Amino acid sequence: MLEAAFWGLVAASSLVIGAAVGIWVPISRRIVALIMAFGAGALISALAFDLTEEAFAQGGTGPVALGLALGGITFFVGDLLIERGLGGSSSRNANGGPAIVLGALLDGLPESIVLGASLIGGLGVSVSFLAAVFASNFPEGLGAARDLREAGQSPRRILLLWVGVALASSVAAAIGFVALGDMPPEPAALIKAFAAGAILAVLADSLMPEAFRDGGIGVGLATVFGFSIAFFLSSAS
């Protein structure tokens, strides 16, 4: 269980690293956008092959369809509440950071549960999945930290926010190791599909629109590059 918690924390630590870079390192908005696009590509690979495909093989159509729907709807409702809490602003600058944090939480916790479950049986952590999660978390932390800083949040508060998400991911990995070992395949597939649905929603709602807005057409190549790296890492496992 402690090993699962450790690897969950390692995977989520890139959120904190990305947030620190977003706060203190002077990077142009275009470079940030290209990094976000790379992360979006890695997330597309993770949701397609490490989550949805495995969930379908494990539980079939029903749990996957339900999980995808629940993940997307949960993000939609949370993002709507965030927007209304910010006074109904239609600007993506106003709620982009909180939306990315929400997305990281909704996909990160199920991802960490899956990561912890991969240690069941003493096979060791999946290096490819760990690398894909780490690589995709970094631009999420960076982009959200930049938006939150521009919205007036203090660096200390932003870092504490991401540290909280990282610690929650560590606990989720430990829970995954303990709980999923005896869990029937359908609920386990539902958890993976939920993460995939949340990832897909945050991609379409926040990460990809922000990346294109600040990075222009170059984000297409960055997205393909991120997808390719994550895909071949996953295929190598």
C-alpha positions in Angstrom: 0.0 0.0 0.0 2.8 2.4 0.8 4.5 1.7 -2.5 1.2 2.5 -4.3 0.9 5.8 -2.4 4.5 6.6 -3.3 4.0 6.1 -7.0 0.8 8.0 -6.9 2.6 10.9 -5.4 5.4 10.7 -7.9 2.9 10.8 -10.8 1.1 13.8 -9.3 4.2 15.6 -8.3 4.5 17.0 -11.8 1.4 19.1 -11.1 3.3 20.9 -8.4 6.4 21.2 -10.5 4.4 22.6 -13.4 2.7 25.1 -11.1 6.0 26.3 -9.7 7.3 26.8 -13.3 4.1 28.6 -14.2 4.5 31.0 -11.3 8.2 31.8 -11.2 9.7 31.0 -14.6 9.3 33.7 -17.3 7.9 31.6 -20.2 6.1 33.2 -23.1 2.4 32.4 -23.5 3.2 30.7 -26.8 5.6 28.3 -25.2 3.1 27.6 -22.4 0.5 26.9 -25.1 2.8 24.4 -26.9 3.5 22.6 -23.7 -0.2 22.4 -23.0 -0.8 21.0 -26.5 1.9 18.4 -25.9 0.2 17.4 -22.7 -3.2 17.3 -24.4 -1.8 14.8 -26.9 -0.4 12.6 -24.1 -3.8 12.7 -22.4 -5.6 11.7 -25.6 -3.4 8.6 -25.8 -3.9 7.8 -22.1 -7.6 8.1 -22.2 -7.9 6.0 -25.4 -5.5 3.2 -24.7 -4.6 3.1 -21.0 -8.1 3.8 -19.8 -11.0 3.3 -22.3 -9.6 0.3 -24.3 -8.5 -1.5 -21.1 -11.9 -0.7 -19.5 -13.7 -2.1 -22.5 -11.7 -5.3 -22.4 -12.3 -5.6 -18.7 -16.0 -4.7 -18.4 -17.6 -4.4 -21.8 -19.9 -1.8 -23.3 -22.2 -1.0 -20.3 -19.6 0.1 -17.7 -17.6 2.0 -20.3 -20.6 3.9 -21.6 -21.8 4.7 -18.1 -18.3 5.7 -16.9 -17.6 8.0 -19.9 -21.0 9.7 -19.4 -20.5 10.2 -15.7 -17.0 11.5 -16.1 -18.1 14.1 -18.7 -21.2 15.1 -16.9 -19.4 15.5 -13.6 -16.8 17.8 -15.1 -19.6 19.7 -16.9 -21.5 20.3 -13.7 -18.4 21.3 -11.8 -17.2 23.7 -14.4 -20.7 25.2 -14.6 -20.7 25.8 -10.8 -17.2 27.4 -11.1 -18.4 29.7 -13.8 -21.4 30.8 -11.9 -19.3 31.2 -8.8 -17.2 33.6 -10.7 -20.2 35.8 -11.6 -21.2 34.0 -14.8 -18.1 35.2 -16.7 -17.9 33.9 -20.2 -14.1 34.5 -20.4 -12.0 31.3 -20.4 -9.2 33.4 -18.7 -11.5 33.9 -15.7 -12.3 30.2 -15.0 -9.7 28.3 -17.1 -7.4 27.7 -14.1 -10.1 26.4 -11.8 -11.6 24.3 -14.6 -8.2 22.7 -15.2 -7.8 22.1 -11.5 -11.2 20.4 -11.4 -10.3 18.3 -14.4 -7.0 17.3 -12.9 -8.8 16.2 -9.7 -11.6 14.3 -11.6 -9.2 12.4 -13.9 -6.3 12.3 -11.5 -8.0 10.5 -8.7 -9.3 7.6 -10.8 -6.0 7.5 -12.7 -4.2 7.1 -9.4 -6.6 4.4 -8.3 -5.7 2.6 -11.6 -2.0 3.2 -11.0 -2.2 1.7 -7.5 -4.2 -1.3 -8.8 -1.4 -2.0 -11.3 0.8 -3.0 -8.4 -1.5 -5.8 -7.4 0.2 -9.2 -7.8 3.7 -7.8 -7.3 4.2 -7.0 -11.0 5.5 -3.5 -10.2 4.3 -0.2 -11.5 3.6 0.3 -15.2 6.5 2.6 -16.2 4.7 3.6 -19.4 1.5 4.6 -17.7 3.4 6.4 -14.9 5.4 8.4 -17.6 2.3 9.3 -19.5 0.5 10.6 -16.4 3.6 12.5 -15.2 4.1 14.1 -18.7 0.4 15.1 -19.0 0.2 16.5 -15.5 3.0 19.0 -15.9 1.3 21.3 -18.5 -2.0 21.0 -16.5 -0.2 22.4 -13.4 1.6 25.0 -15.5 -1.4 26.3 -17.4 -3.7 26.5 -14.4 -1.1 28.2 -12.2 -0.5 30.8 -14.9 -4.3 31.5 -15.2 -4.8 31.6 -11.4 -1.8 33.9 -11.0 -3.2 36.3 -13.6 -6.5 36.1 -11.7 -4.8 37.5 -8.6 -4.2 34.3 -6.6 -1.1 34.2 -4.5 1.8 31.8 -5.3 1.4 30.2 -1.9 -2.2 29.5 -2.4 -1.7 28.1 -5.9 1.1 25.7 -4.7 -1.0 24.6 -1.7 -3.9 23.8 -4.0 -1.7 21.6 -6.2 0.0 20.0 -3.2 -3.5 19.1 -2.0 -4.3 17.5 -5.3 -1.0 15.6 -5.3 -1.6 14.2 -1.8 -5.2 13.2 -2.7 -3.8 11.4 -5.7 -1.3 9.5 -3.4 -4.2 8.4 -1.1 -6.2 7.4 -4.2 -3.4 5.2 -5.4 -3.2 3.5 -2.0 -7.0 2.9 -2.1 -6.7 1.5 -5.6 -4.1 -1.0 -4.4 -6.3 -2.1 -1.4 -9.8 -2.0 -3.0 -9.4 -3.0 -6.6 -7.7 -6.3 -5.9 -11.0 -7.8 -4.9 -13.3 -5.6 -7.0 -15.3 -7.2 -9.8 -14.2 -6.2 -13.3 -17.3 -4.1 -14.1 -16.8 -1.5 -11.3 -13.1 -1.4 -12.0 -13.9 -0.7 -15.7 -16.4 2.0 -14.6 -13.6 3.8 -12.7 -11.3 3.8 -15.7 -14.0 5.0 -18.0 -15.0 7.8 -15.6 -11.4 9.0 -15.7 -11.4 8.9 -19.5 -14.7 10.9 -19.7 -13.4 13.6 -17.3 -10.1 13.8 -19.3 -11.9 14.2 -22.6 -14.2 16.9 -21.2 -11.4 19.0 -19.8 -9.4 18.6 -23.0 -12.3 20.0 -25.1 -13.4 22.6 -22.6 -10.1 24.1 -21.3 -6.7 22.7 -22.4 -7.1 22.6 -26.2 -9.0 25.9 -26.6 -6.4 27.7 -24.4 -3.5 26.1 -26.2 -4.8 27.1 -29.6 -5.7 30.6 -28.5 -2.2 31.3 -27.4 -0.2 29.0 -29.6 -1.8 29.1 -33.0 -1.5 26.4 -35.6 1.7 25.0 -34.1 -0.3 23.4 -31.3 -1.4 20.7 -33.8 2.1 19.4 -34.3 2.8 19.6 -30.5 -0.4 17.6 -29.8 0.6 14.9 -32.3 4.1 14.8 -30.8 2.6 14.4 -27.3 0.2 11.7 -28.5 3.0 9.8 -30.2 5.4 9.8 -27.2 2.6 8.6 -24.9 1.4 6.0 -27.3 4.8 4.4 -27.9 5.5 4.4 -24.1 2.2 2.6 -23.6 2.9 0.1 -26.4 6.3 -0.7 -25.0 4.8 -1.9 -21.7 
